[in-house]
Amino acid sequence: MANVEIGSQAPDFTLDDCYGNTVSLSDLKGKKVLLYFYTSSGGGN
């Protein structure tokens, strides 16, 4: 994936929602979207 600059359009991606439905970012065009990304270090740090 290419680097994404601040202020540029987010690349389209598809994920399953909490109900098991497949949703693409492009399906939500024109709507407010909150993206929440998290990570786990797995090492207890």
C-alpha positions, -999 to 999 in steps of 0.1 A, spaced: 0 0 0 13 34 -9 18 60 19 -12 81 26 -6 118 32 -26 138 58 -56 154 41 -56 130 12 -84 105 4 -83 73 23 -78 41 3 -108 19 -1 -109 -12 21 -135 -39 30 -141 -54 64 -168 -73 83 -189 -52 107 -198 -64 142 -229 -81 127 -210 -101 101 -220 -78 71 -193 -69 46 -188 -32 44 -165 -12 22 -153 23 30 -166 34 -5 -201 22 6 -201 50 32 -191 78 9 -208 111 19 -214 98 55 -195 106 86 -172 77 95 -151 71 126 -121 48 121 -107 32 152 -75 13 148 -57 -4 177 -28 -27 181 -15 -50 208 22 -53 214 17 -88 227 49 -84 248 34 -68 278 51 -35 271 
